[in-house]
Amino acid sequence: MPNPRTSEPDAIDAALHACASGDPALFAPVYDSLAPAAYGTALGVLRDPDHAAEVTQEVMVEVWQTAARFDPSRGSARTWVVTLARRRAVDRVRSEQARRTRDQKDTDQKGAGGEYDVVAEHVEQRLEAAGVRRCLGSLTDTQRDAVMRAYYGDRTYREVAEDLGASLPTVKSRIRDGLIRLRNCLGVDHG
């Protein structure tokens, strides 16, 4: 005698209960019937098709692995799967928000490491200044005087020439030669 026809929700509930035995063939109709509901629920929460597909896959694996926990007295298989999908999607949203917050905090801390960076920059400037002073000492008196007037005195080549009572070409040569020696002394690559 054939079984009396049951409603579709009852059939899905029965199929889910039956697949608790671990038979993949019994899970196929459950998957086909319930995965769209899981996807729709996840998409409604996440608003991202890729994340919704991932959540759906995770939910359906969970359904397969925990089918024995399904209790038809507490609700239909569809309700159970939709509940699992909603919870998992909300967890995904929270996880993504926590990740974004951590990333922003890391970015803010790296950008706000001001005191350490200020100290390091100050030390670097002092070392560079000490190196420049040392290298200025390696110049001839005339080169050093011309370079100091031009770069530290903010004077033009012509003004330096007038200050020193020297010709413009001579002052240009002294400054050029002095800068070459400074560059070599400081180890600056002139590319």
Contacts in CASP RR format, 6 or more apart in sequence:
PFRMAT RR
TARGET T0000
AUTHOR 0000-0000-0000
METHOD contacts of the structure
MODEL  1
MPNPRTSEPDAIDAALHACASGDPALFAPVYDSLAPAAYGTALGVLRDPD
HAAEVTQEVMVEVWQTAARFDPSRGSARTWVVTLARRRAVDRVRSEQARR
TRDQKDTDQKGAGGEYDVVAEHVEQRLEAAGVRRCLGSLTDTQRDAVMRA
YYGDRTYREVAEDLGASLPTVKSRIRDGLIRLRNCLGVDHG
6 14 0 8 1.000
8 33 0 8 1.000
9 76 0 8 1.000
9 77 0 8 1.000
9 78 0 8 1.000
12 29 0 8 1.000
12 30 0 8 1.000
12 33 0 8 1.000
12 34 0 8 1.000
12 76 0 8 1.000
12 77 0 8 1.000
12 78 0 8 1.000
13 70 0 8 1.000
13 72 0 8 1.000
13 76 0 8 1.000
13 77 0 8 1.000
15 26 0 8 1.000
15 29 0 8 1.000
15 30 0 8 1.000
15 33 0 8 1.000
15 77 0 8 1.000
16 30 0 8 1.000
16 34 0 8 1.000
16 63 0 8 1.000
16 67 0 8 1.000
16 70 0 8 1.000
16 77 0 8 1.000
16 80 0 8 1.000
17 67 0 8 1.000
17 70 0 8 1.000
17 72 0 8 1.000
18 26 0 8 1.000
19 26 0 8 1.000
19 27 0 8 1.000
19 30 0 8 1.000
19 64 0 8 1.000
19 67 0 8 1.000
20 67 0 8 1.000
20 68 0 8 1.000
20 70 0 8 1.000
22 64 0 8 1.000
22 67 0 8 1.000
27 64 0 8 1.000
27 67 0 8 1.000
30 63 0 8 1.000
30 67 0 8 1.000
30 77 0 8 1.000
31 60 0 8 1.000
31 64 0 8 1.000
33 77 0 8 1.000
33 78 0 8 1.000
34 60 0 8 1.000
34 63 0 8 1.000
34 77 0 8 1.000
34 78 0 8 1.000
34 81 0 8 1.000
35 56 0 8 1.000
35 60 0 8 1.000
37 78 0 8 1.000
37 81 0 8 1.000
37 82 0 8 1.000
37 85 0 8 1.000
38 55 0 8 1.000
38 56 0 8 1.000
38 59 0 8 1.000
38 60 0 8 1.000
38 81 0 8 1.000
38 82 0 8 1.000
38 84 0 8 1.000
38 85 0 8 1.000
39 52 0 8 1.000
39 53 0 8 1.000
39 56 0 8 1.000
39 85 0 8 1.000
40 52 0 8 1.000
40 56 0 8 1.000
40 85 0 8 1.000
41 82 0 8 1.000
41 85 0 8 1.000
41 86 0 8 1.000
41 89 0 8 1.000
42 51 0 8 1.000
42 52 0 8 1.000
42 53 0 8 1.000
42 55 0 8 1.000
42 56 0 8 1.000
42 59 0 8 1.000
42 85 0 8 1.000
42 86 0 8 1.000
42 88 0 8 1.000
42 89 0 8 1.000
42 92 0 8 1.000
43 49 0 8 1.000
43 52 0 8 1.000
44 52 0 8 1.000
44 89 0 8 1.000
45 86 0 8 1.000
45 89 0 8 1.000
45 90 0 8 1.000
45 92 0 8 1.000
45 93 0 8 1.000
46 52 0 8 1.000
46 55 0 8 1.000
46 89 0 8 1.000
46 92 0 8 1.000
46 93 0 8 1.000
51 89 0 8 1.000
51 92 0 8 1.000
52 89 0 8 1.000
54 92 0 8 1.000
55 85 0 8 1.000
55 88 0 8 1.000
55 89 0 8 1.000
55 92 0 8 1.000
56 85 0 8 1.000
58 88 0 8 1.000
59 81 0 8 1.000
59 84 0 8 1.000
59 85 0 8 1.000
59 88 0 8 1.000
60 81 0 8 1.000
62 84 0 8 1.000
62 88 0 8 1.000
63 70 0 8 1.000
63 80 0 8 1.000
63 81 0 8 1.000
63 84 0 8 1.000
70 77 0 8 1.000
70 80 0 8 1.000
74 80 0 8 1.000
131 186 0 8 1.000
132 182 0 8 1.000
132 186 0 8 1.000
134 185 0 8 1.000
135 181 0 8 1.000
135 182 0 8 1.000
135 185 0 8 1.000
135 186 0 8 1.000
136 144 0 8 1.000
136 147 0 8 1.000
136 148 0 8 1.000
136 182 0 8 1.000
137 144 0 8 1.000
138 181 0 8 1.000
138 185 0 8 1.000
139 147 0 8 1.000
139 178 0 8 1.000
139 181 0 8 1.000
139 182 0 8 1.000
142 174 0 8 1.000
143 174 0 8 1.000
143 175 0 8 1.000
143 177 0 8 1.000
143 178 0 8 1.000
143 181 0 8 1.000
144 178 0 8 1.000
145 164 0 8 1.000
146 160 0 8 1.000
146 164 0 8 1.000
146 171 0 8 1.000
146 174 0 8 1.000
146 175 0 8 1.000
146 178 0 8 1.000
147 174 0 8 1.000
147 175 0 8 1.000
147 178 0 8 1.000
147 179 0 8 1.000
147 182 0 8 1.000
149 155 0 8 1.000
149 159 0 8 1.000
149 160 0 8 1.000
149 163 0 8 1.000
149 164 0 8 1.000
150 156 0 8 1.000
150 157 0 8 1.000
150 160 0 8 1.000
150 175 0 8 1.000
155 163 0 8 1.000
157 168 0 8 1.000
157 171 0 8 1.000
157 172 0 8 1.000
157 175 0 8 1.000
158 168 0 8 1.000
160 171 0 8 1.000
160 175 0 8 1.000
161 167 0 8 1.000
161 168 0 8 1.000
161 170 0 8 1.000
161 171 0 8 1.000
164 171 0 8 1.000
166 174 0 8 1.000
183 190 0 8 1.000
END
